[in-house]
Amino acid sequence: MPGRCAQCGSKTYLGRTTIYTDLLEIRNVPCTICQECDHEQIGYQAQSRIDKLVERAAKGKLKDRVVTL
């Protein structure tokens, strides 16, 4: 949820980002973005989904290297 940036204390807004790992490109990840420093923070639920996707990719269970949440 929008609030204050953990790095600079400015206001944040809801947005979407792309995460790049060695195994995957994960698009449309929900996050909060700082209005001043552009710091992106991913919430617990989205991070949990990302972790599961990376784990599946490491086991060779995903067909594509690009995934959209």
Secondary structure, 3 states (H helix, E strand, C coil): CCCECCCCCCEEEEEEEEEECCCCEEEEEEEEEECCCCCEECCHHHHHHHHHHHHHHHCCCCCCCEEEC
